[in-house]
Amino acid sequence: MPDLLQSLLAVTGVGLLLGAGLPALYALSIHFLSPGEDGSAPAGGRRVLGWIFLAIVFIAVIAALLLIARERIEYISGWDPYPFL
């Protein structure tokens, strides 16, 4: 029974992370990269944080696409993007 509960918590955690976490990071990146109230461009820490959040989302999307197309990529090019799976 503890193994079942541990597995359930792991699946729930990953589901929350990917299901709600990535859209939240994207929304935060848009918030931090949007112009200020006076119309000025974001500067300093807001700009850097916005680009970091956007890069995390971009990397996650690319990783998911590589995972989905893994077998086709390996068939065509011989390269396995996830050799550990």
Backbone torsions as a table, in degrees:
resi	resn	phi	psi	omega
1	MET	NA	-40.4	178.1
2	PRO	-61.2	-33.2	178.5
3	ASP	-65.7	-38.9	178.9
4	LEU	-64.7	-43.8	179.2
5	LEU	-65.4	-40.4	178.2
6	GLN	-64.2	-42.7	178.3
7	SER	-64.4	-40.7	179.2
8	LEU	-62.4	-42.8	178.5
9	LEU	-66.6	-37.6	178.5
10	ALA	-64.9	-44.5	180.0
11	VAL	-65.9	-40.6	178.5
12	THR	-64.4	-41.7	179.2
13	GLY	-63.5	-44.8	179.2
14	VAL	-66.8	-38.5	177.6
15	GLY	-62.2	-42.2	177.3
16	LEU	-66.8	-41.3	-179.2
17	LEU	-62.4	-50.4	-177.1
18	LEU	-81.8	-33.6	-177.1
19	GLY	-76.8	-37.0	-178.4
20	ALA	-116.6	-25.9	-175.3
21	GLY	-70.3	-46.1	-178.6
22	LEU	-66.4	-44.9	175.2
23	PRO	-62.7	-34.1	177.8
24	ALA	-66.8	-41.8	177.1
25	LEU	-63.7	-38.7	178.1
26	TYR	-64.4	-43.6	179.1
27	ALA	-63.1	-40.4	177.9
28	LEU	-65.5	-38.0	178.9
29	SER	-65.0	-40.4	177.5
30	ILE	-65.2	-39.1	178.4
31	HIS	-62.5	-46.5	-177.3
32	PHE	-72.7	-24.4	-179.6
33	LEU	-93.3	-5.5	-179.3
34	SER	-77.4	155.1	179.9
35	PRO	-63.4	155.4	178.0
36	GLY	-72.6	-178.1	-178.8
37	GLU	-64.1	-30.5	179.4
38	ASP	-88.0	3.4	178.7
39	GLY	88.4	3.3	-178.8
40	SER	-80.0	151.6	179.6
41	ALA	-68.5	149.4	178.2
42	PRO	-66.2	145.7	-177.7
43	ALA	-137.5	160.4	173.8
44	GLY	67.3	-132.8	-174.8
45	GLY	-64.5	-34.8	178.8
46	ARG	-61.2	-43.7	-178.1
47	ARG	-66.5	-45.0	-179.8
48	VAL	-63.8	-44.9	-179.7
49	LEU	-63.9	-40.0	177.4
50	GLY	-61.6	-43.3	179.4
51	TRP	-70.2	-33.3	176.7
52	ILE	-65.2	-45.9	179.1
53	PHE	-62.6	-41.3	179.5
54	LEU	-66.2	-36.8	177.7
55	ALA	-66.1	-39.5	177.6
56	ILE	-61.4	-43.7	178.5
57	VAL	-64.4	-43.3	179.8
58	PHE	-61.7	-44.0	179.2
59	ILE	-63.8	-40.2	179.0
60	ALA	-65.2	-39.3	178.9
61	VAL	-66.8	-43.9	178.6
62	ILE	-63.5	-42.2	178.6
63	ALA	-62.3	-39.5	178.6
64	ALA	-66.9	-41.6	178.1
65	LEU	-63.6	-40.4	177.5
66	LEU	-64.7	-36.2	178.8
67	LEU	-68.3	-41.3	-179.8
68	ILE	-66.2	-42.0	-176.2
69	ALA	-96.4	17.9	-173.9
70	ARG	-55.9	-50.6	-176.6
71	GLU	-66.2	-39.0	179.7
72	ARG	-67.2	-41.4	178.3
73	ILE	-62.4	-43.3	179.8
74	GLU	-67.1	-36.3	179.1
75	TYR	-65.6	-42.2	-176.2
76	ILE	-78.6	-46.9	-171.0
77	SER	-106.1	-17.8	-176.5
78	GLY	84.6	-0.4	-179.6
79	TRP	-97.8	128.7	177.6
80	ASP	-101.5	109.7	-178.0
81	PRO	-65.4	-23.1	179.7
82	TYR	-130.1	75.8	-177.3
83	PRO	-68.5	-18.0	-178.0
84	PHE	-84.7	-4.5	178.8
85	LEU	-93.8	NA	NA
